[in-house]
Amino acid sequence: MVADSQPGHIDQIKQTNAGAVYRLIDQLGPVSRIDLSRFAQLAPASITKIVREMLEAHLVQETEIQDPGSRGRPAVGLMVETEAWHYLSVRISRGEIHLALRDLSSKLVVEEQLELALQHEQPFLSRVVEHIDRFFIRHQKEAGTPDGNRRDHAGNYRYRKWHHPSDAVL
């Protein structure tokens, strides 16, 4: 019987390599694939495969590296894609809740300050989750499509930005 998947340690090595490459892109970006290969001590083919998967997942983006002293075609550099992914920041203070959606570079996308009653018959956590749900509904255009925002079986929010094939955010 042939195993359909690779052994667990191979998958772990792949994840470790992808994590190392992403960290290098984040620290050095924009950086060329050749430089990534050298710094990560991985074969160029491995870098190409890892980068292709990251490009498809909108984790990194390609950009031109301008070197004033060189001639010919500009090198293609890789840098972290900050606009494609957002995180929600929540600040709760006495009587109010602040919700803000930011991209990975911490640039503010949208922000709201709402009342959070001190005394209420509904439990505190349910009210906070309800405010977050309504926040995403009100700001679907900025946050992504409605199906991109999900809560898992434990009630934790799982958020992802949706990309239109033309890379226009709808």
Backbone bond lengths (Angstrom), bond angles and torsions (degrees), N, CA, C in turn:
res aa  C-N    CA-C-N  psi(-1)  N-CA   C-N-CA  omega(-1)  CA-C   N-CA-C  phi
1 M - - - 1.452 - - 1.534 108.71 -
2 V 1.312 117.19 129.89 1.454 123.07 -178.66 1.523 108.85 -93.79
3 A 1.306 115.81 131.08 1.471 119.93 179.64 1.518 109.77 -72.45
4 D 1.345 115.94 135.83 1.465 120.97 -179.61 1.520 112.17 -76.83
5 S 1.301 117.31 -26.50 1.460 119.44 -178.70 1.518 109.76 -119.57
6 Q 1.306 113.79 165.12 1.454 118.96 179.78 1.523 109.36 -81.20
7 P 1.326 116.35 158.20 1.466 118.42 177.63 1.524 111.28 -57.34
8 G 1.313 115.51 153.77 1.461 121.52 -176.54 1.507 114.20 -56.14
9 H 1.324 117.55 -36.67 1.460 118.67 -177.63 1.524 111.86 -69.15
10 I 1.329 118.35 -29.66 1.472 121.53 176.55 1.530 109.39 -67.18
11 D 1.333 116.20 -44.25 1.469 120.08 177.85 1.523 110.96 -62.28
12 Q 1.332 116.29 -38.24 1.460 120.01 179.07 1.528 110.86 -66.02
13 I 1.317 117.25 -39.39 1.467 121.05 177.69 1.523 110.26 -63.59
14 K 1.340 116.73 -42.84 1.469 120.49 178.45 1.528 110.98 -61.36
15 Q 1.327 116.66 -43.61 1.466 120.28 179.29 1.522 111.04 -65.11
16 T 1.317 116.31 -40.39 1.465 120.42 178.65 1.524 110.45 -63.15
17 N 1.334 116.54 -44.29 1.469 120.64 178.89 1.522 111.21 -63.25
18 A 1.337 116.79 -43.49 1.466 120.34 179.43 1.529 110.23 -63.22
19 G 1.328 116.88 -40.40 1.463 120.48 177.65 1.517 112.02 -63.27
20 A 1.336 116.09 -40.94 1.468 120.31 179.20 1.526 110.77 -65.33
21 V 1.334 116.72 -42.09 1.466 120.87 179.61 1.525 109.91 -64.81
22 Y 1.334 117.73 -43.32 1.467 120.62 179.11 1.530 110.70 -61.63
23 R 1.337 117.19 -43.92 1.469 120.47 178.56 1.525 111.26 -60.78
24 L 1.338 116.77 -41.32 1.466 119.93 178.56 1.527 111.28 -63.64
25 I 1.331 116.36 -42.44 1.471 120.04 178.41 1.524 109.59 -62.40
26 D 1.328 116.72 -41.46 1.463 121.05 179.54 1.530 111.22 -64.64
27 Q 1.326 117.50 -41.58 1.460 121.46 -177.39 1.522 112.99 -77.09
28 L 1.335 117.47 -38.91 1.462 121.21 -171.09 1.520 114.20 -104.82
29 G 1.337 117.64 -14.50 1.451 121.94 -169.91 1.509 114.93 -54.03
30 P 1.319 118.41 146.89 1.463 125.31 -4.01 1.533 111.69 -72.87
31 V 1.326 114.89 135.93 1.462 121.79 -176.56 1.529 108.52 -135.34
32 S 1.322 116.56 143.66 1.468 120.79 -178.71 1.526 110.40 -79.91
33 R 1.322 115.59 160.92 1.464 121.16 177.95 1.532 111.23 -62.63
34 I 1.322 116.55 -37.26 1.466 120.63 179.59 1.528 110.06 -63.15
35 D 1.332 116.88 -45.09 1.465 120.03 177.85 1.528 111.00 -64.09
36 L 1.337 116.50 -38.94 1.466 119.91 176.74 1.523 110.64 -59.98
37 S 1.326 115.70 -43.56 1.459 121.01 179.49 1.525 110.41 -58.87
38 R 1.305 115.92 -43.18 1.465 121.00 -179.22 1.530 111.17 -67.76
39 F 1.336 117.32 -48.47 1.462 120.56 -176.83 1.530 112.30 -68.75
40 A 1.334 116.93 -38.98 1.465 120.70 -178.35 1.523 112.10 -82.95
41 Q 1.319 116.48 -11.50 1.463 122.96 -177.13 1.526 111.02 56.30
42 L 1.347 114.28 45.93 1.459 121.92 176.58 1.519 108.69 -121.87
43 A 1.320 116.33 156.55 1.461 121.26 178.78 1.528 109.65 -65.96
44 P 1.336 117.44 147.31 1.472 120.00 177.98 1.531 113.15 -54.86
45 A 1.335 117.41 -36.45 1.469 119.94 178.86 1.530 110.87 -64.16
46 S 1.320 117.07 -37.79 1.471 120.83 177.69 1.522 110.55 -65.57
47 I 1.320 116.36 -42.04 1.470 120.98 178.07 1.522 109.69 -61.59
48 T 1.331 116.68 -44.68 1.468 120.98 179.87 1.521 110.93 -58.82
49 K 1.334 117.41 -44.88 1.461 120.80 -179.00 1.533 111.09 -65.89
50 I 1.316 116.89 -45.65 1.467 121.01 179.91 1.527 110.37 -62.15
51 V 1.329 116.57 -45.12 1.467 121.04 -178.49 1.523 110.56 -65.86
52 R 1.329 118.07 -38.89 1.464 121.03 178.48 1.528 110.16 -59.02
53 E 1.322 116.87 -44.53 1.464 120.44 179.12 1.532 111.18 -64.84
54 M 1.323 116.63 -38.21 1.467 120.05 178.70 1.523 111.72 -68.80
55 L 1.328 116.97 -36.51 1.466 120.45 177.04 1.521 110.44 -65.10
56 E 1.342 116.87 -42.40 1.466 120.96 179.76 1.529 111.50 -64.61
57 A 1.325 116.76 -32.19 1.467 121.31 179.80 1.527 112.24 -87.56
58 H 1.336 117.38 2.29 1.472 123.17 -179.14 1.529 112.16 59.45
59 L 1.332 116.17 35.01 1.464 120.60 175.57 1.521 111.30 -88.52
60 V 1.334 116.44 -31.12 1.465 121.65 178.06 1.522 108.64 -131.29
61 Q 1.319 115.83 164.00 1.462 120.88 176.99 1.520 109.18 -135.91
62 E 1.322 115.00 154.54 1.461 120.58 177.82 1.524 109.67 -91.12
63 T 1.314 115.79 145.54 1.455 121.97 177.64 1.520 108.37 -149.04
64 E 1.313 116.58 159.53 1.465 119.96 178.05 1.521 109.70 -82.94
65 I 1.321 115.24 137.83 1.462 120.66 174.84 1.515 106.79 -97.87
66 Q 1.311 116.37 115.28 1.459 121.35 -178.88 1.522 109.59 -88.47
67 D 1.306 116.21 114.96 1.460 121.67 175.74 1.520 106.84 -114.12
68 P 1.337 118.08 108.62 1.464 120.83 -173.25 1.528 114.03 -60.22
69 G 1.310 118.53 -26.33 1.458 120.26 -176.03 1.514 113.99 -88.79
70 S 1.321 118.08 -8.86 1.465 119.21 -175.35 1.519 111.47 -100.00
71 R 1.322 114.11 156.44 1.463 120.50 176.87 1.515 108.35 -114.13
72 G 1.311 114.98 169.55 1.455 119.26 177.75 1.517 111.97 89.15
73 R 1.307 113.68 -163.18 1.455 120.48 -176.79 1.530 110.50 -68.72
74 P 1.347 117.44 133.41 1.467 119.15 179.42 1.533 110.88 -66.77
75 A 1.306 116.27 147.84 1.462 121.56 178.20 1.527 109.67 -69.91
76 V 1.330 115.61 149.21 1.457 121.06 176.90 1.519 107.54 -93.20
77 G 1.315 115.48 122.25 1.457 120.82 179.40 1.511 110.93 -107.04
78 L 1.302 115.69 160.92 1.458 122.18 178.73 1.515 108.76 -117.63
79 M 1.319 115.28 138.99 1.457 120.61 175.67 1.521 108.95 -143.24
80 V 1.311 116.40 159.34 1.459 121.66 -178.36 1.519 109.32 -66.59
81 E 1.324 116.21 136.51 1.465 122.95 177.20 1.524 107.46 -83.16
82 T 1.314 117.12 108.47 1.469 120.07 -176.19 1.523 113.07 -94.53
83 E 1.318 118.04 -27.05 1.463 120.19 -175.24 1.516 112.76 -82.24
84 A 1.322 118.66 -20.82 1.458 121.40 -175.50 1.522 112.65 -77.92
85 W 1.304 117.80 -18.97 1.458 121.42 -176.51 1.521 109.25 -121.93
86 H 1.310 114.86 139.92 1.454 121.15 -179.87 1.521 110.17 -125.92
87 Y 1.307 114.73 156.69 1.462 119.39 170.46 1.521 108.57 -130.62
88 L 1.302 114.64 152.47 1.458 121.57 -179.76 1.519 108.42 -99.29
89 S 1.313 116.08 127.90 1.462 119.76 173.44 1.524 107.75 -109.73
90 V 1.312 115.27 137.09 1.461 121.80 -177.30 1.523 108.14 -127.38
91 R 1.325 115.51 129.86 1.462 120.86 174.68 1.525 107.40 -127.16
92 I 1.308 115.22 123.66 1.463 120.70 -179.45 1.519 108.10 -112.07
93 S 1.309 114.83 125.89 1.462 120.08 175.60 1.524 107.53 -129.15
94 R 1.278 116.65 179.05 1.469 121.23 -175.00 1.531 110.62 -59.73
95 G 1.335 115.27 109.48 1.451 120.75 174.77 1.519 116.10 84.35
96 E 1.330 118.12 1.08 1.469 118.39 179.33 1.529 111.44 -151.19
97 I 1.314 113.24 159.95 1.459 121.53 177.86 1.527 107.69 -130.65
98 H 1.318 116.35 133.87 1.465 122.67 177.87 1.525 107.39 -109.41
99 L 1.323 116.65 124.17 1.462 122.13 177.74 1.520 108.01 -117.43
100 A 1.318 116.49 132.64 1.466 120.57 179.17 1.519 108.98 -140.59
101 L 1.311 115.09 136.73 1.453 122.10 175.01 1.519 106.83 -105.68
102 R 1.333 116.58 126.81 1.465 121.88 -177.23 1.516 109.62 -130.50
103 D 1.350 115.58 152.32 1.462 118.22 173.48 1.526 108.35 -84.72
104 L 1.327 117.02 177.20 1.464 120.18 -174.22 1.520 114.01 -66.65
105 S 1.322 117.15 -15.82 1.465 119.24 175.28 1.533 110.60 -89.74
106 S 1.319 116.54 9.26 1.473 125.78 -179.73 1.521 113.52 71.57
107 K 1.319 117.84 11.85 1.464 121.38 175.77 1.531 108.70 -70.55
108 L 1.327 115.67 131.21 1.455 121.43 -178.42 1.523 110.60 -69.30
109 V 1.339 116.13 129.33 1.464 121.67 176.54 1.522 109.23 -98.13
110 V 1.320 117.10 -50.73 1.464 122.09 177.97 1.533 107.95 -156.57
111 E 1.340 115.40 149.39 1.463 119.76 -176.80 1.517 109.51 -144.71
112 E 1.325 116.16 145.73 1.465 121.99 176.10 1.521 109.87 -140.78
113 Q 1.318 114.83 147.58 1.466 121.67 172.22 1.519 105.77 -120.52
114 L 1.332 116.72 121.87 1.457 121.72 -174.79 1.521 110.78 -125.34
115 E 1.329 114.70 157.30 1.463 120.02 177.23 1.525 109.34 -77.32
116 L 1.311 115.68 139.49 1.464 122.41 176.22 1.529 106.18 -131.09
117 A 1.324 114.78 98.71 1.467 120.50 -173.68 1.526 111.34 -57.47
118 L 1.335 114.97 138.54 1.465 119.83 179.47 1.524 111.30 -71.84
119 Q 1.314 116.40 -39.52 1.468 121.63 179.04 1.520 108.43 -112.11
120 H 1.335 115.94 124.17 1.459 120.10 -178.27 1.518 107.99 -158.71
121 E 1.344 116.44 148.97 1.470 119.39 179.99 1.534 112.01 -74.95
122 Q 1.314 117.00 -25.02 1.465 121.20 178.66 1.537 109.29 -79.78
123 P 1.337 118.16 138.13 1.470 120.13 -179.61 1.535 112.06 -58.79
124 F 1.322 114.69 149.77 1.464 122.11 -175.86 1.535 112.17 -55.38
125 L 1.333 117.04 -50.83 1.464 121.00 -176.86 1.525 111.55 -60.78
126 S 1.342 117.25 -40.55 1.475 119.03 179.00 1.512 111.92 -64.03
127 R 1.338 116.86 -35.77 1.466 119.85 178.13 1.526 111.33 -67.55
128 V 1.328 116.81 -40.42 1.466 120.42 178.34 1.527 110.20 -63.14
129 V 1.333 116.69 -46.66 1.468 120.73 179.70 1.527 110.44 -63.07
130 E 1.316 117.39 -38.44 1.468 121.09 177.94 1.534 111.04 -63.75
131 H 1.323 117.22 -41.99 1.474 120.69 176.54 1.534 110.40 -60.78
132 I 1.328 116.69 -41.77 1.469 120.53 179.78 1.523 110.33 -65.59
133 D 1.341 117.19 -45.27 1.468 120.59 178.04 1.526 111.12 -57.56
134 R 1.317 116.55 -47.72 1.469 120.70 -179.50 1.530 111.39 -65.36
135 F 1.327 116.82 -36.06 1.466 121.59 177.23 1.532 110.04 -58.42
136 F 1.334 116.77 -47.41 1.462 119.98 179.60 1.526 111.84 -66.83
137 I 1.321 117.52 -35.32 1.468 120.36 178.07 1.531 110.11 -65.92
138 R 1.330 117.32 -44.60 1.464 121.24 -179.99 1.524 112.41 -65.43
139 H 1.312 116.94 -30.45 1.465 120.56 -173.83 1.525 112.08 -116.11
140 Q 1.338 116.00 40.44 1.465 120.71 179.42 1.518 111.96 -57.76
141 K 1.311 116.52 -39.62 1.466 120.05 -177.06 1.528 110.82 -62.52
142 E 1.317 117.15 -44.98 1.462 120.85 -179.44 1.526 111.94 -75.72
143 A 1.340 116.21 -34.67 1.462 120.57 -172.50 1.518 113.33 -87.04
144 G 1.305 118.39 -28.73 1.459 121.02 -175.41 1.512 108.99 130.71
145 T 1.309 116.46 -168.25 1.455 120.67 -178.60 1.519 110.18 -80.85
146 P 1.335 116.78 158.01 1.463 119.83 -179.73 1.524 112.82 -58.36
147 D 1.336 117.77 -33.43 1.461 119.01 -179.34 1.523 112.19 -77.64
148 G 1.318 117.91 -7.08 1.458 120.95 178.41 1.516 112.70 -81.62
149 N 1.322 116.38 -15.12 1.460 120.35 -178.11 1.522 108.04 -109.81
150 R 1.296 117.00 116.35 1.456 120.64 -176.55 1.522 110.47 -137.20
151 R 1.310 114.03 151.51 1.455 119.24 169.70 1.517 107.06 -106.57
152 D 1.323 116.51 139.02 1.456 119.54 -179.57 1.525 110.08 -83.04
153 H 1.334 116.13 -177.66 1.463 121.00 -175.47 1.533 112.91 -60.98
154 A 1.321 117.66 -23.58 1.466 120.64 179.36 1.530 111.84 -88.71
155 G 1.339 117.71 -1.76 1.457 121.12 179.86 1.511 113.22 89.74
156 N 1.323 118.04 4.74 1.461 121.13 178.20 1.517 109.74 -79.97
157 Y 1.322 115.87 142.88 1.453 120.32 -179.01 1.511 110.49 -79.71
158 R 1.309 116.87 130.68 1.458 123.18 174.00 1.518 106.05 -116.79
159 Y 1.312 116.88 118.53 1.455 121.25 -174.49 1.511 109.65 -122.26
160 R 1.309 116.23 136.30 1.459 120.34 172.51 1.513 108.24 -143.03
161 K 1.298 115.83 148.03 1.462 122.56 179.03 1.517 107.36 -84.22
162 W 1.310 116.65 142.21 1.448 121.14 179.56 1.511 109.73 -99.11
163 H 1.328 116.27 139.73 1.462 120.89 179.42 1.519 110.30 -115.87
164 H 1.300 115.57 130.53 1.452 122.12 171.62 1.519 106.89 -77.27
165 P 1.339 118.76 146.97 1.467 119.60 -179.04 1.522 114.32 -52.17
166 S 1.322 117.87 -28.99 1.461 119.39 179.82 1.530 111.11 -86.01
167 D 1.339 116.81 7.68 1.460 124.32 -178.32 1.521 112.97 67.97
168 A 1.318 117.09 13.82 1.459 119.95 173.75 1.520 107.05 -87.71
169 V 1.292 117.80 129.62 1.456 121.24 -179.76 1.514 107.94 -81.83
170 L 1.318 115.40 124.67 1.466 120.08 -179.61 1.507 110.99 -96.28
